[in-house]
Amino acid sequence: MSLIRAARRSVSVLALVAVTASPVWAQDPGPPLPYDAERGVFSFAAGLERSLPAVVQVTTLSTSSGPTRGEAEPAPISGGSGVIIDAAEGIIVTNNHVIENGQKFTVDMSDGRLLDAVLIGADKATDLAVLKVEAQGLSQVEVVDSDTLRTGDLAFAVGYPLGLDQTLTMGVISGLGRSGLGDAVEDYIQTDAAVNSGNSGGPLLDSRGRLIGINTSILSGGGDFLGLGGGNDGIAFAVPTRIMMFVVDQLRASGEVRRGRIGATLGSLNANRARELELGFVRGAVVEDVEPGSPAERAGIRRGDIITRIENRAVANAGSVQAVVGVAEIGAGLTLTYLRDGRSLTAEVAPRETVADRVQAGSDEVAALGAVFAVAPDGEGVLVTAVGSGTNAAAQGLTAGDRVAEVGGRPVAGLAALAQAIRDARSPVRLTVTRGGETLEFRIEG
């Protein structure tokens, strides 16, 4: 299976709805389906038509990096769709992968106008980007809270797929809270509304034409990354408006997204891991590691804890936690529910912004230079307790069990002295250790 970005796409075919009354419906029919009495047909057109003028085609242009014949104008390198969420300010939301590597951007309006657009900012972690155009007479969509969605709701995808003009497809919401597809912050809406190459960045609408998500990718049983050899298999994903508005607001305010983290490495609970831990369930996030001095450590979270809820949202896997942490206000407390030794416990964790500090110091450990250090069991000095694979420290040959003697020529007797010496040292840091009676010296970038 390959995850296929819906870039250069739009939508495809017309949907035909057959309505059959069941015995239950006959007893309690509820609200009727939208009906156009003049034409004698069931139709969602009245709600959707208000939003269609806000759906645009986005073209990304860039100059060639290879030999040219003197052409100065940028050439199209990718395209997709977008949707206007603020007509007064000309604000358009699309996907990051639609505008990536672009130098110039143009927007084709549904009324035939071609406008130049300016990139306000982009966020790779959520695959979202914000463009701005200067024009009069723009339309916008109404944005609703995606947390109100339910599996089984009708959903409509709009965009410019496969070289076609604006296209509308219909399906249902197949699932919510999908994650584990490769991006840093994932809480996708899954739908079977047809989404194809060109639909990227276009809106996913509810049956009243209101924005519930931004179409981002599809899962295909065949073909390559752009979907040239694989078609729509009825599995498409959209970024929900809950995440979209967090990102858009920050990009509009500062051109970048400030995102907090709690300092815990998480793994997804699956059947094999559940058997190892002798658990009777397979949904949750396993704490694999906790950074020294991190919010997670200060809240008492430990390796082996299993997070089951965050902010009263059920945790299906590690992505469920990151989907909440990744759009939480920095410094605001998040309530975690977790299991430890069969007991259900709660903790409040306040995400903090990622900092460039090369040293993360906790009460019992220091993480720095791609390694973890702790006080030696005999209380004499500091030992290397772990070295990250693929790090410069590992490449240099530093190993767990090495006893630290000096950093940058300064003797190191404890964790506080080690942390300060690493902070003060110039890169590469000169680290002197003893190993089996032998003194070794390493120069580690960091």
Secondary structure, DSSP 4 states (H G I P E B T S, - for coil): -EEEE--S--------------HHHHH---SPPPEETTTTEE--HHHHTTTGGGEEEEEEEE--SS--SS--S-EEEEEEEEEEEETTTTEEEE-HHHHTT-SEEEEE-TTS-EEEEEEEEEETTTTEEEEE---SS---PPB--GGG--TT-EEEEEE--TT-SSEEEEEEEEEEEE--SS-SS--EEEE-S---TT-TT-EEE-TTS-EEEEEEEEEESSS-TTSSS----S-EEEEEHHHHHHHHHHHHHHSS---EE--EEEEE--HHHHHHTT-S---SEEEEEE-TTSHHHHTT--TT-EEEEETTEEP-SHHHHHHHHTTSPTT--EEEEEEETTEEEEEEE--EE----SEEE-SSEEEETTEEEEE-TTSSSEEEEEE-TTSHHHHHT--TTPEEEEETTEE--SHHHHHHHHHHSPSSEEEEEEETTEEEEEEE--
